[in-house]
Amino acid sequence: MRENIALTAEREAFPGAHQRTRIKRVSVSQQIHEALRERIISLELAPGQNLSRAEIAEHYGVSQTPVRDAMLKLEEEGLLVIYPQSRTQVSKIDVEQARETQFLRLSIELEVMRRLAAKGEKEAVSSARKVFALQQAALEAGEIERFSRLDRFFHEALCQAVGVANLWQLVTARSGHIDRLRNLNLPEPGKPANILFYHQRILEAIEAGDTAAAQSAVREHLSGTLGAADQIMAQYPEYF
């Protein structure tokens, strides 16, 4: 389901009420949640932007009820601010919340590195290797938004490899602010190549059974965006 939504988001910008994309799924609310969340994370729906429930319902060819439910879930995740009987707005980026999420994610991924390196098997990270190859291709093609989604899939694949996919979903539900911060930082010259550099280091360290190197690589990798937070805020003050 998540991959289908990602492909839908890749093909379509949010065009407004005059175009429709009908979702033919059982869980309509979840599909809309995933689609809107991807657009918020990718900054297609910018921090501070007002959203119309009626326009979104028209866009997807559904009633306003599943749209309302999707919006309520996005509000719980801190990505929307709903003013009853007034308006719904994409939330501004909260750097302190981003730091908290990063703390949680780093704690989980350091343990993931330890367990994977203890195996020291290429098979353990085969899925992550495939995502890494797709990332390389996306960068070569200049597909930055796809590159960003694959970045998340890379880390998810590592969590799945040690059987903690549910913990990754917990992190994902709290990652809206840090993910938007990363996407603001991603166009910086050399940033995508730097991400690939660390992903390669992580894979090689795991396959070599080098726990210290794997943990060091993931620690350095995850610290990059928050280290540039002040610069990003100065460049995009209206988003914070």
C-alpha distance (Angstrom), angle and dihedral (degrees) to the residues before:
residue distance angle dihedral
M1 . . .
R2 3.83 . .
E3 3.80 92.9 .
N4 3.81 91.7 50.1
I5 3.78 90.8 52.2
A6 3.81 90.5 47.7
L7 3.79 90.1 54.0
T8 3.81 90.9 47.5
A9 3.78 90.7 51.2
E10 3.80 90.2 49.0
R11 3.79 93.4 53.7
E12 3.77 98.0 44.2
A13 3.75 137.5 49.9
F14 3.79 116.0 -155.7
P15 3.79 97.2 -92.9
G16 3.81 103.2 179.3
A17 3.77 133.5 -116.2
H18 3.80 97.9 -42.3
Q19 3.82 94.2 72.0
R20 3.79 129.6 54.6
T21 3.76 135.8 -153.3
R22 3.79 110.2 -176.0
I23 3.77 116.3 -149.3
K24 3.79 111.7 -145.2
R25 3.78 100.4 -166.5
V26 3.77 134.9 115.4
S27 3.80 95.3 -123.9
V28 3.78 98.5 52.7
S29 3.79 94.0 165.6
Q30 3.81 92.1 53.2
Q31 3.80 91.6 48.1
I32 3.79 91.5 51.8
H33 3.79 90.6 45.7
E34 3.82 91.0 53.9
A35 3.81 93.0 45.7
L36 3.80 94.8 48.6
R37 3.79 92.0 42.7
E38 3.80 91.4 54.1
R39 3.79 90.9 51.0
I40 3.79 91.7 48.9
I41 3.81 92.6 47.8
S42 3.80 91.6 47.5
L43 3.84 89.1 49.1
E44 3.80 92.5 -121.2
L45 3.80 82.0 125.1
A46 3.77 100.1 45.5
P47 3.81 128.0 -143.4
G48 3.79 107.9 -88.8
Q49 3.82 94.3 21.8
N50 3.82 116.9 138.2
L51 3.81 117.5 -126.9
S52 3.78 127.6 -154.8
R53 3.78 115.9 -142.7
A54 3.80 89.9 -158.1
E55 3.81 93.3 52.5
I56 3.79 92.4 47.9
A57 3.82 90.7 49.3
E58 3.82 89.7 49.9
H59 3.80 91.3 47.8
Y60 3.80 92.6 55.9
G61 3.79 96.1 35.3
V62 3.81 94.3 -121.3
S63 3.78 137.9 115.6
Q64 3.79 120.6 -90.7
T65 3.83 92.7 -107.8
P66 3.85 98.0 79.7
V67 3.81 89.0 40.9
R68 3.80 89.8 54.1
D69 3.81 90.9 49.3
A70 3.81 91.6 49.1
M71 3.79 90.9 49.2
L72 3.80 92.3 50.0
K73 3.80 89.8 53.8
L74 3.80 90.8 48.8
E75 3.79 88.6 51.0
E76 3.82 89.3 53.4
E77 3.81 87.8 53.6
G78 3.79 90.3 52.0
L79 3.80 95.2 -114.0
L80 3.81 98.0 110.7
V81 3.78 134.0 39.7
I82 3.79 112.3 -151.4
Y83 3.80 118.0 -159.2
P84 3.84 105.6 -165.5
Q85 3.79 114.3 -120.1
S86 3.79 88.8 -1.2
R87 3.81 122.5 63.1
T88 3.78 146.5 -44.1
Q89 3.77 118.2 -126.6
V90 3.80 135.2 -173.3
S91 3.80 105.4 -112.6
K92 3.77 122.6 -112.1
I93 3.81 115.5 -112.9
D94 3.82 112.9 -87.7
V95 3.81 108.2 -152.2
E96 3.81 94.2 -169.5
Q97 3.79 90.8 54.6
A98 3.82 87.7 48.0
R99 3.81 89.4 55.0
E100 3.82 91.6 51.2
T101 3.78 91.9 50.5
Q102 3.78 90.7 47.7
F103 3.81 89.7 53.7
L104 3.80 90.3 53.2
R105 3.78 93.6 45.1
L106 3.79 94.6 47.7
S107 3.81 91.2 50.1
I108 3.79 90.6 53.9
E109 3.79 96.9 42.5
L110 3.80 94.3 49.1
E111 3.81 88.5 58.6
V112 3.80 90.2 44.7
M113 3.81 88.7 54.7
R114 3.80 91.2 50.1
R115 3.79 93.4 51.8
L116 3.79 95.4 44.1
A117 3.80 93.9 46.6
A118 3.79 89.3 50.0
K119 3.81 87.4 61.2
G120 3.80 92.8 46.1
E121 3.79 91.1 -168.0
K122 3.79 128.4 137.7
E123 3.79 89.5 -145.4
A124 3.80 90.2 62.8
V125 3.79 91.5 64.1
S126 3.81 99.7 31.4
S127 3.81 92.8 115.8
A128 3.78 91.6 49.4
R129 3.82 89.0 49.5
K130 3.81 89.7 55.6
V131 3.81 91.2 50.0
F132 3.80 89.4 48.4
A133 3.81 90.0 55.2
L134 3.80 90.5 49.8
Q135 3.80 89.2 50.3
Q136 3.77 91.1 53.6
A137 3.80 90.0 51.1
A138 3.81 92.0 47.5
L139 3.80 91.5 52.0
E140 3.81 92.2 47.9
A141 3.81 88.7 51.3
G142 3.79 91.9 48.2
E143 3.83 91.7 -118.7
I144 3.80 98.1 147.5
E145 3.80 97.6 166.9
R146 3.79 91.0 51.8
F147 3.79 89.1 45.6
S148 3.81 89.1 55.1
R149 3.81 93.3 51.3
L150 3.80 90.6 48.1
D151 3.80 88.7 51.8
R152 3.79 88.7 62.3
F153 3.81 91.6 43.9
F154 3.82 89.8 53.3
H155 3.80 92.9 59.3
E156 3.79 91.8 40.8
A157 3.81 89.6 55.0
L158 3.81 90.4 54.6
C159 3.80 91.0 51.4
Q160 3.79 90.9 48.1
A161 3.80 89.3 52.1
V162 3.81 90.6 65.9
G163 3.81 95.7 37.6
V164 3.81 99.8 -106.3
A165 3.80 99.0 114.7
N166 3.80 90.1 130.8
L167 3.79 90.2 59.6
W168 3.79 89.0 52.2
Q169 3.81 88.8 54.3
L170 3.81 88.4 52.1
V171 3.79 90.0 53.2
T172 3.80 91.3 45.2
A173 3.80 92.1 54.4
R174 3.81 88.7 57.2
S175 3.81 98.2 38.8
G176 3.78 101.8 83.6
H177 3.79 94.9 105.1
I178 3.81 97.8 43.4
D179 3.81 91.8 43.5
R180 3.79 91.6 53.8
L181 3.77 89.8 47.4
R182 3.81 88.9 52.9
N183 3.79 92.3 49.3
L184 3.80 90.0 53.5
N185 3.79 88.8 51.0
L186 3.83 95.6 43.6
P187 3.84 98.0 81.0
E188 3.81 90.9 58.7
P189 3.84 109.8 116.9
G190 3.78 110.6 -91.4
K191 3.82 95.6 8.1
P192 3.85 97.6 112.7
A193 3.80 91.2 45.7
N194 3.80 88.8 50.0
I195 3.81 90.2 53.5
L196 3.80 90.8 52.5
F197 3.80 89.8 48.0
Y198 3.80 91.3 57.1
H199 3.79 93.6 42.9
Q200 3.79 88.7 54.2
R201 3.80 91.2 49.0
I202 3.79 90.8 50.0
L203 3.80 93.4 51.0
E204 3.78 94.3 45.7
A205 3.81 92.9 48.2
I206 3.80 91.9 49.8
E207 3.79 92.7 48.3
A208 3.80 90.0 48.4
G209 3.80 91.1 51.1
D210 3.81 90.6 -121.0
T211 3.80 105.1 147.5
A212 3.81 96.0 177.9
A213 3.80 92.7 51.8
A214 3.81 92.9 46.6
Q215 3.79 92.7 50.0
S216 3.79 92.3 44.9
A217 3.80 91.1 51.4
V218 3.79 94.3 49.9
R219 3.81 92.0 45.5
E220 3.81 92.0 52.6
H221 3.79 91.9 41.7
L222 3.80 95.9 53.4
S223 3.80 94.6 44.8
G224 3.80 96.1 61.5
T225 3.81 102.6 85.7
L226 3.80 97.7 43.2
G227 3.78 88.5 48.1
A228 3.80 87.0 60.7
A229 3.82 95.0 42.8
D230 3.82 96.0 110.9
Q231 3.79 91.3 51.1
I232 3.82 92.1 47.6
M233 3.82 91.8 48.8
A234 3.79 90.9 50.7
Q235 3.80 90.5 50.8
Y236 3.83 96.0 46.3
P237 3.84 105.7 26.2
E238 3.82 92.8 155.8
Y239 3.83 90.5 64.5
F240 3.82 95.3 58.6
